Every structure is written in structure tokens, then in C-alpha cells.
């Protein structure tokens, strides 16, 4: 069961991290790819109330995803998680500071959240299009990413 669980996690993580929107936005964030991987794993709904064995499988899945042969220690996982959280909090603090100083339009955050939600909805709808016409899906996706990168 451990191997099956680990394989399922690798497939799921690969899908999340191979998402073209994630790939386009990640370089513009304060997170590194390993930090994002760790955050995604940590916050996955699958983790709620799971056993220690399950959590070990998550570290195994992360190692497979990264192509690592050596074991990923609990300490390394926790350190990466702490770094990721610290980077997220710094980004939030920057937004708060800029808002406080009047250098950031308050509506910017509302619009940014709306863009994120809309992107998620569009990507879900496009999964159906991909099955019918992969070329059209790639073209639409390319247009969306180009427009997105002009905004952020």
C-alpha cells in the first residue's frame, strides 16, 4: 500500500506542479520550486488526520518527484516548509506595508484574488476542451498565460 500511495501522490503532485499557470507564475513569486512543492504537500487535504506512515510516504513521493535517491529527512522537509512560510509571510507583510503607505491600490488585492479564482475556473473548463481538441487548448492556454504575465 505504501508504494501505491506514494505513486498516487507523485502523479497528483506532478499534475499540480506541471500546471502551465503554476509554471508561469512561480518565477515571479517569493517561493522556490522545492518550497512550493513542500507547501502543496503540507496543505493537501489528504494530509488531514493521517498516520505517521502516510506522512513518510509523502516524503518518499517528494523524493521521487525531485528524482532524489537519498532519503529526505523529516528535518529537511520541516526546514523547507518553514522557509516557504517565511517567504509567504514576507510577501504579505510587503503588501500590508505598501497598502499602509498608500502605495498600493486597495482594489489591487481584490482583483488579484479574482484573477486567481477565474484562472482556476478556466483551467477546469479547459480540461474538457483538451480531450476534444488539444491544439485549441494549447492555443487558449498560451493566450491566457501571455495576458497573465502582462498583469503580474
C-alpha positions as CSV (number, residue, x, y, z in Angstrom):
1,X,0.0,0.0,0.0
2,X,2.9,2.4,0.7
3,X,4.2,2.2,-2.8
4,X,0.7,2.7,-4.3
5,X,0.0,5.7,-2.1
6,X,3.4,7.1,-3.0
7,X,2.8,6.7,-6.7
8,X,-0.6,8.4,-6.4
9,X,0.9,11.3,-4.6
10,X,3.6,11.6,-7.3
11,X,1.0,11.7,-10.0
12,X,-1.0,14.3,-8.2
13,X,2.0,16.5,-7.4
14,X,3.3,16.2,-10.9
15,X,-0.1,17.3,-12.2
16,X,-0.2,20.3,-9.9
17,X,3.4,21.4,-10.5
18,X,3.2,20.8,-14.3
19,X,0.2,23.1,-14.5
20,X,1.2,25.8,-17.0
21,X,-0.2,28.6,-14.9
22,X,1.9,27.4,-11.9
23,X,5.0,27.2,-14.1
24,X,4.4,30.7,-15.5
25,X,3.7,32.4,-12.1
26,X,6.3,30.6,-9.9
27,X,9.3,32.5,-11.1
28,X,7.5,35.7,-10.2
29,X,6.8,34.7,-6.6
30,X,8.9,34.7,-3.4
31,X,8.9,30.8,-3.4
32,X,11.4,28.4,-4.8
33,X,10.1,25.3,-6.6
34,X,11.0,23.0,-3.6
35,X,9.2,25.4,-1.2
36,X,6.1,25.3,-3.4
37,X,6.2,21.5,-3.6
38,X,6.5,21.3,0.2
39,X,3.6,23.8,0.8
40,X,1.4,21.9,-1.7
41,X,2.1,18.6,0.0
42,X,1.7,20.0,3.5
43,X,-1.6,21.7,2.7
44,X,-3.1,18.9,0.7
45,X,-6.5,17.8,2.1
46,X,-5.2,14.2,2.0
47,X,-2.9,15.0,5.0
48,X,-5.7,15.7,7.4
49,X,-5.8,13.2,10.3
50,X,-3.4,10.8,8.5
51,X,-0.9,8.5,10.2
52,X,2.8,8.9,10.5
53,X,3.3,6.2,7.9
54,X,1.2,8.3,5.5
55,X,3.4,11.3,6.2
56,X,6.5,9.2,5.5
57,X,5.0,8.3,2.1
58,X,4.7,12.0,1.4
59,X,8.4,12.5,1.8
60,X,9.0,9.5,-0.4
61,X,6.7,10.9,-3.0
62,X,8.5,14.2,-2.9
63,X,11.9,12.5,-3.3
64,X,10.5,10.6,-6.4
65,X,9.1,13.8,-7.8
66,X,12.5,15.5,-7.4
67,X,14.4,12.5,-8.7
68,X,16.4,12.2,-5.4
69,X,17.9,8.8,-4.4
70,X,18.9,9.8,-0.9
71,X,16.3,10.0,1.8
72,X,14.6,13.2,2.6
73,X,14.7,13.7,6.3
74,X,11.9,15.0,8.3
75,X,14.1,17.9,9.4
76,X,14.8,18.9,5.8
77,X,11.1,18.8,5.0
78,X,10.3,20.9,8.0
79,X,13.1,23.4,7.2
80,X,11.8,23.8,3.6
81,X,8.3,24.3,4.9
82,X,9.5,26.9,7.4
83,X,11.3,28.8,4.6
84,X,8.3,28.7,2.4
85,X,6.0,30.0,5.2
86,X,8.5,32.8,6.0
87,X,8.6,33.8,2.3
88,X,4.8,33.9,2.1
89,X,4.6,36.0,5.3
90,X,7.2,38.4,3.9
91,X,5.2,38.8,0.8
92,X,2.0,39.5,2.8
93,X,4.0,42.0,5.0
94,X,5.2,43.8,1.9
95,X,1.6,44.1,0.7
96,X,0.4,45.4,4.1
97,X,3.3,47.9,4.2
98,X,2.6,49.2,0.7
99,X,-1.1,49.5,1.4
100,X,-0.4,51.3,4.7
101,X,1.8,53.8,2.9
102,X,-0.8,54.3,0.2
103,X,1.5,52.9,-2.5
104,X,-0.9,50.0,-3.4
105,X,-4.4,50.5,-4.6
106,X,-6.7,48.6,-2.2
107,X,-8.6,47.2,-5.2
108,X,-5.5,45.5,-6.5
109,X,-5.7,42.7,-3.9
110,X,-9.4,42.1,-4.7
111,X,-8.7,42.0,-8.4
112,X,-5.7,39.6,-7.8
113,X,-7.8,37.2,-5.9
114,X,-10.5,37.4,-8.6
115,X,-7.9,36.6,-11.2
116,X,-6.8,33.5,-9.3
117,X,-10.3,32.2,-8.9
118,X,-11.1,32.9,-12.5
119,X,-7.9,31.2,-13.7
120,X,-8.8,28.1,-11.7
121,X,-12.3,28.0,-13.2
122,X,-11.0,28.5,-16.7
123,X,-8.4,25.7,-16.3
124,X,-11.1,23.3,-15.0
125,X,-13.3,24.1,-18.1
126,X,-10.3,23.7,-20.4
127,X,-9.7,20.2,-19.2
128,X,-12.8,19.2,-21.1
129,X,-11.6,21.1,-24.2
130,X,-8.2,19.4,-24.1
131,X,-9.8,16.0,-24.5
132,X,-11.7,17.2,-27.6
133,X,-9.1,19.5,-29.2
134,X,-5.7,19.6,-27.6
135,X,-4.4,22.1,-30.2
136,X,-7.1,24.6,-29.4
137,X,-6.5,24.1,-25.6
138,X,-2.8,24.8,-26.1
139,X,-3.6,28.0,-28.1
140,X,-6.1,29.2,-25.5
141,X,-3.7,28.5,-22.7
142,X,-0.9,30.3,-24.4
143,X,-3.1,33.4,-24.8
144,X,-4.1,33.2,-21.1
145,X,-0.6,33.0,-19.9
146,X,0.6,35.9,-22.1
147,X,-2.2,38.1,-20.7
148,X,-1.5,36.9,-17.2
149,X,2.2,37.7,-17.4
150,X,1.4,41.2,-18.6
151,X,-0.5,41.8,-15.4
152,X,1.9,40.4,-12.8
